[in-house]
Amino acid sequence: MKKLSFFCLLLIGLIYSCNPEEDSYSPGRSITAEELKAASNVSVYQENGKNINYVHFSTTAPATVMWTNGNITSLLPTGDMQMLVTGKQTITVVAFNPDGNEVSADFNVNVDEISPKHPVSKYWQYLTGGSSKTWVWDNSISDKCWGNCGYSSVGSQGLLASGSEWWGVSSSGIAEQIASYKYGSADGGDASMTFTLKGSVLTKSSGGKGTFSFDEKTSNIGGYSDIGPTMGHLSTGGSGILFPVRINAGSTTSTFDISYIDDNQLILCYPNHPSSESGSASWKEGTYWRFKAKK
């Protein structure tokens, strides 16, 4: 009887040790994308029956993971994440296996509205349209899209006004300026730049690529206290915006005052002589760039 009991216990032990469900997450074993997907979940919080821009993510996968919506990243296995725009979007979980291999799984979500409890900058929607949005030179104001101006015009949306610039060229004249300043990219004429939400990527039709970020600080880059409020600052990495050359100064810049922005217009400016630079010009010259959303 004792022998029978022993053999029964042994048989049960063998069956248990061979159970694929119990063995699937054995220590040191890499997991597959399918296993990661099955072990993970994403849900959208709701207010008044509508999906808001806040999601909950979780995974029981036995691996180091990273969650991202393309802009915000978390290394926690479980937590909450803010979404930046409305519409259909993707949350991705990446698992880092012990052998160095990475696997990922995507979860699609739909955001109906931005919650007052989780506010985000409307500039994300303006610049990217919620996914990707292309911008081109804007000749609609004085037929001038690039040139110099009194830097004081950067404040209080002054560069929206016709005649606020001192000098400028239309998009057809950018090519000549590119040659004059020996700038290497074909950013004139019908050139375009595209802001993409996922990864905060900025690409140009000329082949340039980089990144972008922004804030909504109302102070001007020049550091002048006697200039009205701006609508924020735009910063770029890589190749930057179309023809990012400071007139007369000749150098390029990767940071800009946002003089104006909405769904259809983007006007940027940079002081040729910020107050922090030695030899600052008392007449406060600036360079402006005017763009419009491509239809």
N, C-alpha and C positions, 0 to 999 in steps of 0.2 A: 504493500500500500504506500509505504514511504517512497519506494522507487518510482511508482506511478506519479505521485505528487511532484517529485523532483523533475521528472521528464515533462510534465505539463507546464511547470513554471519555466523550464528551459525553452520549450516551444513558444510560449507566450512572449518570452524575452526576445527570441529571434524574430518573431513577427513584428514586434514593436520597433526593434532596431532597424528593420528594413522598410518601415513605413515611409514612403516618399514625402509625405506632408511634414513629418517630424524632421526628416533629414534635409529638407530644402534649405534651411537656414543654418546649416552646420558652420561652426567657426572657421573663418578663413576661406570659405567658398564664395566665389563671385556670383552675383545675381544677374539675371537677365532683365531686359527692358520690360518683358511681359510680367515678370515677377514684381518688378518695381511698380508697375501700373496697378497691379492687383492689390499691392500693399499700401497704396496711397489714395488720398481723397482730397477733393477741393469743393467747398461749398461757398455760396455767396450770401452775405447777410442781407436781410430785407428790412425795409421801413415802409409801412402803409401798403404792404403787398407788392412793393417794387424792389428789384435788385439794386443795391447801392454799391458804391465804389470801395467796398471792404470785403475781403474774402478770408476764409479760414482754410488752412492747409494742414495736412497731417500725413505721416507715413510710419509704418512699423518695420520698414525695410532695415535689415541689420547691416547698415553701411553708413558712412559719412555722406550726407546729402546737402544739396544746395537747391533752394527754391528761388525762382526769379520770374518777374513779369516783363523782363527786358530792360527795366530801369531800376527797379528796387530788388535787392537780393537779401535772402536770409539763409543762414547756415543751421537754423534750428529744424529739428524734425517735425515739430508742430508749432503753429503760431498763426498770426494774422498778418495780412498785407494790404496796403492801400493801393488802389488802382487809380490811374491818373486821368483817364478819360472815360467817356461813355461808349457803349457799343460792344461788339464782339471782340474778345481778346483771348490770349493764351497764357496760362500759367505752366511753367515747366519745372519739373523736379529732376535733378541730376544726381546719380549715385556714383560714388568713387570706389571702385572695387579694389580689393587688396592687391591684385595683379597689375594695378595701374590703369586698367580699362574703365572707361566711363560709359554709363548707359543712361538714357533719359526717357521721360514719359511726359506727354502734353495733356493738359486739361483745358478745355474750352469753357469760357464763361461769358456771360452777357451782362453788362452793366446798364441799367435803365437811367439812373440819375446820380449826380454827385450829392452826397449827403452833407448837410450843414455841420454834422458832427465830424466829418472827415474832409474838410475843404482842401482843394488843390488849386494850383494856379491855372487860370483859364488860358495862359500862354501855351500850355501843352497842346490844347485844342487848336489854338490859332496857328501855331507853327507847323504842326504835323497833321492836322485834320483828324486826329484820332488814330492814324496809322502812318501814312506818308503823304507829304504835300510838297508840291513843286512851286518854286518862286522864280520870277523873271524880273528883268529890269522894268521900272515903271516910269514912263515918260509923261504921265498925265498932269504933272505939276510943272508948269513953265517949260515943258519939253526938256527937262533936265533930270537925269537920274544919278549923276555923280559929279562932284565938284567941290568948291569951297564955299563957306558961309561964315557969318559971324557965329562964334560958338554959343553965344547967348541964345541963339534960335533953337538949341537942342531942348531947352526947357519949355514947359507949358505947351507942348505939341506945336511949337512954332514952325517947324519945317514942313508942316502940312500946308502952309500958306504960300501961294504963288508970289515970287519976288523975295522970299526969305533967304534965298541963296545969293551969293555974290557973283559966282560964275559957275558954269557947268556944261556938260555935254549930254546928249541923248544916247540911247543905247547904240546907235549907229556910229557914235564917235568914240566908244570905249576902245575899239581896236587900235585907234591911233594913240590913245593914252597908254595902252599896254606896250606898244612899240617904244613910245617915248620914255617910259619908266623901266623898260627892259624886264617886264614881268612875263614869266614863262607860260602862263596858261591862257587858252583861248576863251576868255570870259566875256567877250563883247557880243553885240548883236542879239541873237536869239539864245544865248547861253542861259542855262538854268541851274538852280541848286535845289536839292530835295532834302527836307528835314524828315527823318524817320523816327517814330516814337521808340520802337524796340532798339535798345542799345544806344539811344540818343545819337544816331549816326547822321552826318551831313555829307552828302555826295554832290559832285558837280558834273555837269554834262561834259566838261572838258577832261574828265577822268580823275579829278582830285577827290580825296576822301578824308573825312575827319570826324570829329565829334562836336557836340554843342551842349551848353548848359546856360542857365539864365537865373536871374533873380529879379525881384520887383522893388529894389531899393530906389528911392526917388532922388538920391544924391547923384551929382554928375561925376564922371570919371576925372574930369579936369580938376576937381577939388575947389571950384569957385563957389563962394557962398552967396553971390549976388545973382545967381541964375535960377530960374524957376525949376520946379520939379520935373524930372524925367519919368519915363514909365518903366525904368529898370535897366539892366545891363545884360548883354549877350556875350558869352565867351565861346571861343571855338578852338579846337585842336586840329592838327593836320593841315590840310590845304586851305581851310577857312571858307569864308563867303566868296562871292564873285568879286574879283579884282579888289582885294582888301588893302589897297595902297593909299597911304596918306598923301594927299595932294601937296606939292611943293616940298614936303618933308622927304618924300620918296621911299620911305620904309613901309613895310606892311604892319598891320596890327591884328591881333587876335581877340581884342576886347572892344566892345562898343557900348555907347549909350543907346538905349532904345528911346528914340524921340517919340515914336508912335507905333502902335501895333493893334490890329484887329484881324478879323477873318480874311480881309482882302488886301491890306496894306501893311508894309513893314518899312520903317524909316530909321536908319541908324546914323550915328554921328561919332566922331572922335576928335578930340582937341589936338591940333598940330603942335601946340605948346602947352601941355598941362602945367598947372601952377607949381607942380613938384619938380619940373625940369628947370635946369639953369638956363638963363636967357629967355625966360618966358615972355612971350609977346603980349604987350598991353592991349593990343587990338583983338586978341582972342580969336584967331582963325581956327576953323574946324573943317573937317572933311565929312561930307554926307553921302549916304547911299540910300536910294529909294527903290523898293521892290514891290511887286504885286503878285497875288496868287495867280498861278496859271490856270486858265479856264479850259 
